[in-house]
Amino acid sequence: MKGRAGFLVLALLLTVGCATALPRAEEVKDVSIELVDLKPEKASLAGFEWDAHLRVTNPNPFDLHIDFLEVGLEVGKGNLGTGSAKDFTVKKYDTKEVKLRIHTSSFGIASAVLDMVQSKNFAYGLSADVTYKTQEGPHPRHLENRGSFRR
């Protein structure tokens, strides 16, 4: 009986310790996300698939656990598509490269974007829905970024 009580106390302490390792929602500064590379991967009659390499930067003094990241990418005047990543951590004051598969259903926009990507310099818009893990539970946020991409 004594061993079982000790085990329960240890389990309780570990649970409390893990919960306090997560930040409070109001402490979280949003990550910044920028496009690092965009490569066409697969073409079919239904559309294109692209590998988008993103740099996610954590400005916080603690590791940031991200439950879910969904990104919409706009290139030129068209919406390229969306992609998502799940369950990753960005260390405090650090960056992490995340690769997403972006699906495009329209052949016309995909070929126009391919021309822009091959030109080695173009402007893009990126919107992201990110959900952080916090002490209070999932903390969803919407982020926007505009930038230029040079290969």
C-alpha distance (Angstrom), angle and dihedral (degrees) to the residues before:
residue distance angle dihedral
M1 . . .
K2 3.80 . .
G3 3.83 91.5 .
R4 3.79 91.7 50.1
A5 3.83 92.1 52.0
G6 3.81 90.5 49.8
F7 3.78 90.5 50.7
L8 3.83 91.1 50.7
V9 3.82 91.5 50.0
L10 3.81 90.8 49.3
A11 3.82 91.4 48.3
L12 3.82 90.3 49.3
L13 3.82 91.8 50.2
L14 3.80 91.6 49.2
T15 3.80 91.1 49.5
V16 3.81 92.3 50.0
G17 3.81 90.4 45.4
C18 3.81 92.2 52.4
A19 3.80 92.5 47.8
T20 3.79 92.8 51.7
A21 3.82 91.1 49.3
L22 3.81 87.7 69.8
P23 3.81 116.4 81.6
R24 3.78 124.0 -118.2
A25 3.82 112.6 -103.5
E26 3.82 93.6 -113.9
E27 3.83 90.9 54.2
V28 3.81 94.5 59.1
K29 3.81 117.3 103.4
D30 3.80 110.4 -160.5
V31 3.78 119.6 -102.8
S32 3.79 119.5 -117.7
I33 3.77 118.0 -126.6
E34 3.79 126.6 -161.2
L35 3.77 134.7 173.6
V36 3.82 112.5 -109.9
D37 3.80 101.4 172.0
L38 3.79 140.1 -5.0
K39 3.79 120.9 -162.0
P40 3.80 129.7 178.0
E41 3.79 108.8 -124.0
K42 3.77 111.0 170.1
A43 3.79 135.8 12.8
S44 3.77 127.0 -166.8
L45 3.79 138.1 153.1
A46 3.80 87.9 -89.9
G47 3.81 93.7 57.3
F48 3.77 144.0 -87.8
E49 3.79 136.3 -52.5
W50 3.80 120.0 -150.1
D51 3.79 133.0 -170.3
A52 3.79 107.7 -133.9
H53 3.79 115.1 -165.0
L54 3.80 111.1 -156.2
R55 3.79 130.8 -171.5
V56 3.81 110.8 -140.0
T57 3.82 112.6 -164.7
N58 3.81 122.1 -162.3
P59 3.85 112.5 -152.3
N60 3.82 92.7 -176.4
P61 3.83 129.3 105.2
F62 3.82 88.9 -127.9
D63 3.80 136.5 57.3
L64 3.79 111.0 -87.7
H65 3.80 118.2 -141.3
I66 3.79 112.7 -154.6
D67 3.80 116.8 -159.5
F68 3.79 96.4 -174.4
L69 3.80 138.6 0.9
E70 3.80 122.1 -172.2
V71 3.79 117.8 -177.2
G72 3.80 130.4 -167.0
L73 3.79 115.4 -161.4
E74 3.79 124.3 -156.1
V75 3.80 120.2 -170.8
G76 3.77 122.9 -175.7
K77 3.79 106.6 -28.8
G78 3.76 96.6 -31.1
N79 3.76 138.6 82.3
L80 3.80 106.6 -116.4
G81 3.80 95.2 -166.6
T82 3.78 143.9 -100.9
G83 3.78 137.6 -79.0
S84 3.78 137.0 174.9
A85 3.79 144.7 -151.9
K86 3.79 129.4 -162.9
D87 3.78 139.2 -150.3
F88 3.80 110.6 -1.6
T89 3.79 136.5 139.4
V90 3.79 130.5 -134.1
K91 3.81 112.2 -157.8
K92 3.81 119.3 -125.7
Y93 3.83 114.0 -74.1
D94 3.81 89.3 -3.2
T95 3.79 141.0 110.8
K96 3.78 131.4 -127.1
E97 3.77 128.2 -164.4
V98 3.79 112.3 -133.3
K99 3.79 123.9 -169.7
L100 3.81 119.5 -148.9
R101 3.78 130.9 -177.4
I102 3.82 109.2 -128.9
H103 3.82 117.3 -159.0
T104 3.82 121.2 -151.3
S105 3.78 119.7 -170.3
S106 3.80 100.3 -172.1
F107 3.80 117.8 77.1
G108 3.82 93.2 -161.0
I109 3.78 95.6 58.2
A110 3.79 92.3 40.4
S111 3.80 92.7 56.2
A112 3.83 91.2 46.0
V113 3.80 89.4 50.9
L114 3.80 90.8 47.4
D115 3.81 88.7 56.4
M116 3.82 89.6 50.0
V117 3.80 92.8 48.0
Q118 3.80 90.7 50.4
S119 3.82 90.0 51.1
K120 3.83 85.5 68.9
N121 3.82 95.8 -136.0
F122 3.79 127.9 64.8
A123 3.79 143.0 138.1
Y124 3.78 122.1 -110.5
G125 3.77 140.7 -176.5
L126 3.77 121.5 -144.3
S127 3.79 128.2 -169.2
A128 3.76 121.3 -174.3
D129 3.76 137.0 -171.3
V130 3.79 107.4 -157.8
T131 3.80 128.1 -179.0
Y132 3.81 117.1 -157.3
K133 3.80 125.0 -159.8
T134 3.82 109.4 -121.0
Q135 3.79 137.8 165.8
E136 3.80 89.3 -98.6
G137 3.81 92.5 51.1
P138 3.82 131.8 -102.4
H139 3.83 113.1 1.3
P140 3.85 111.5 -162.1
R141 3.82 121.2 -160.6
H142 3.82 135.2 176.0
L143 3.83 118.2 -137.7
E144 3.82 132.9 -173.2
N145 3.80 129.0 -162.2
R146 3.80 134.5 174.9
G147 3.75 121.3 -168.5
S148 3.72 147.2 136.2
F149 3.72 127.0 -101.0
R150 3.78 124.6 -145.7
R151 3.79 122.8 -176.2
